[in-house]
Amino acid sequence: MEWVVNIEKIRKTFCLHTQGNVTIPVLDEVSLSLAAGESVVLEGPSGAGKSTLLKLVYGNYRMETGRVWVRHQGQVVEMGGLTPMEVVAVRNTTIGYVSQFLRVIPRVSALDVVMEPMLGRGMPSDLAGQKARTLLERLRIPGRLWDLSPTTFSGGEQQRINIARGFAVPYPVMLLDEPTASLDPANTRTVCDLMEEARKSGTAFLGIFHDQGVRQQVATRSLSMAPGSQVKDASGGPAGGQVFEKFDKHSSRRLMGHPMEAT
Ligand SMILES: Nc1ncnc2c1ncn2[C@@H]1O[C@H](COP(=O)(O)OP(=O)(O)OP(=O)(O)O)[C@@H](O)[C@H]1O
């Protein structure tokens, strides 16, 4: 199937300039492609580089080597080669990102935070308001909070505002970094439902979920990231990429191999 994101041999090492130039190698020639309607879940121990990989795809970090190709409005673009304005354009229409933390803007109401991406795409405000209310209801945010700034909301409430905002408009690609971290089971189920609805409409997900039950529910494919792992393919030889273990939900088979391989 045609990819929407193609990560090609990316390498990332952090250098802590203020701490004696200590270097932290995180990603070593990681490759992965993501197709429309797929939900790829990244697994691996803390520090394996899962969040770093998402941030590289989103254009937050620069990679040392490698490329992140993205299909954006009929063109193929390479995230590392874009200007900041071009990165913003890709984020507005092609790649959505939901982390566990809401960047709260003081004095902007929860309803406005959720409506903003819809208004940004030209949706009339009455329709945007209606859709925002539906999302807030689905995510069980009490109506008395809708007109308040989320500044004082609980961690879980802020996280649900973030999710409502993230799912307010459709994106071909969504990056999810622990979006259910502080949620109760009912709201976690709602997030899984929102993901499934979007996936069926063609959204490709690349996500991190520490809850194994959520991972099993949402993944169509799982990739295991091993920090500092040797570079091997399924036959044990060099593959030019970090080892990933793949689990194909539909075939219920465990596969070992290079992540660029088709599943
Ligand atoms: N901005 C940064 N500057 C320096 N080092 C960083 C930075 N971001 C991440 N790291 C380091 O990179 C490594 C990978 O971090 P990352 O957050 O990607 O791991 P993770 O697999 O998402 O972990 P977790 O499951 O704990 O969230 C860690 O050792 C971390 O200290």
The ligand as an SDF file (V2000), in Angstrom:
LIG
                    3D

 31 33  0  0  0  0  0  0  0  0999 V2000
   15.5760   17.3500   24.0320 N   0  0  0  0  0  0  0  0  0  0  0  0
   16.4200   16.4360   24.4770 C   0  0  0  0  0  0  0  0  0  0  0  0
   17.6840   16.7420   24.8020 N   0  0  0  0  0  0  0  0  0  0  0  0
   18.5440   15.8020   25.2480 C   0  0  0  0  0  0  0  0  0  0  0  0
   18.2410   14.5010   25.4010 N   0  0  0  0  0  0  0  0  0  0  0  0
   16.9930   14.1250   25.0970 C   0  0  0  0  0  0  0  0  0  0  0  0
   16.0230   15.0560   24.6170 C   0  0  0  0  0  0  0  0  0  0  0  0
   14.8730   14.3840   24.3690 N   0  0  0  0  0  0  0  0  0  0  0  0
   15.1110   13.1090   24.6940 C   0  0  0  0  0  0  0  0  0  0  0  0
   16.3770   12.9560   25.1250 N   0  0  0  0  0  0  0  0  0  0  0  0
   17.0110   11.6910   25.5360 C   0  0  0  0  0  0  0  0  0  0  0  0
   16.7590   10.7350   24.5040 O   0  0  0  0  0  0  0  0  0  0  0  0
   16.4420    9.4640   25.0470 C   0  0  0  0  0  0  0  0  0  0  0  0
   15.1260    8.9960   24.4540 C   0  0  0  0  0  0  0  0  0  0  0  0
   14.0770    9.8150   24.9800 O   0  0  0  0  0  0  0  0  0  0  0  0
   12.5740    9.6190   24.5130 P   0  0  0  0  0  0  0  0  0  0  0  0
   11.7510   10.6030   25.2690 O   0  0  0  0  0  0  0  0  0  0  0  0
   12.5000    9.6430   23.0420 O   0  0  0  0  0  0  0  0  0  0  0  0
   12.2970    8.1360   25.0190 O   0  0  0  0  0  0  0  0  0  0  0  0
   10.9320    7.3300   25.1150 P   0  0  0  0  0  0  0  0  0  0  0  0
   11.1720    5.9930   24.5120 O   0  0  0  0  0  0  0  0  0  0  0  0
    9.8160    8.1280   24.5480 O   0  0  0  0  0  0  0  0  0  0  0  0
   10.7970    7.2030   26.6880 O   0  0  0  0  0  0  0  0  0  0  0  0
    9.4800    7.1900   27.6680 P   0  0  0  0  0  0  0  0  0  0  0  0
    8.7650    5.8990   27.3920 O   0  0  0  0  0  0  0  0  0  0  0  0
   10.1000    7.2260   29.0290 O   0  0  0  0  0  0  0  0  0  0  0  0
    8.6760    8.4230   27.3630 O   0  0  0  0  0  0  0  0  0  0  0  0
   16.4530    9.6300   26.5550 C   0  0  0  0  0  0  0  0  0  0  0  0
   17.6410    9.0880   27.0430 O   0  0  0  0  0  0  0  0  0  0  0  0
   16.3900   11.1270   26.7910 C   0  0  0  0  0  0  0  0  0  0  0  0
   17.1230   11.4890   27.9190 O   0  0  0  0  0  0  0  0  0  0  0  0
  1  2  1  0
  2  3  1  0
  2  7  2  0
  3  4  2  0
  4  5  1  0
  5  6  2  0
  6  7  1  0
  6 10  1  0
  7  8  1  0
  8  9  2  0
  9 10  1  0
 10 11  1  0
 11 12  1  0
 11 30  1  0
 12 13  1  0
 13 14  1  0
 13 28  1  0
 14 15  1  0
 15 16  1  0
 16 17  2  0
 16 18  1  0
 16 19  1  0
 19 20  1  0
 20 21  2  0
 20 22  1  0
 20 23  1  0
 23 24  1  0
 24 25  2  0
 24 26  1  0
 24 27  1  0
 28 29  1  0
 28 30  1  0
 30 31  1  0
M  END
$$$$
